[in-house]
């Protein structure tokens, strides 16, 4: 998840991870996203896209 990490803010990524129940893994690893599964990273990206689409629709 680090390659394009600047596309999604750290705060948004953490909030989505908390919502999806993934943040505990990140917290246990001292803030590293290395042990978050590809599936979970994909779900985080999917949720971020949904949020972005809603934001655009509301403007």
C-alpha positions, 0 to 999 in steps of 0.5 A, a space after each residue: 500500500 505504500 506505492 500510492 500512499 500519498 493518494 489517500 491521506 493517512 487519516 482517511 486510510 486509518 479511519 477506513 481501516 478501523 471501520 473495516 476492522 483492519 486497523 488492529 493489525 496495523 497498530 500491532 505492527 507499530 503503524 506498518 501496513 506491511 502485514 495487511 493482506 492484499 484483500 484488506 488493502 483492496 477493500 480499503 481502496 474500494 471504500 476510499 473510492 466510494 467516499 470520493 464518489 459520494 463527495 463528488 456527487 454532493 458537490 
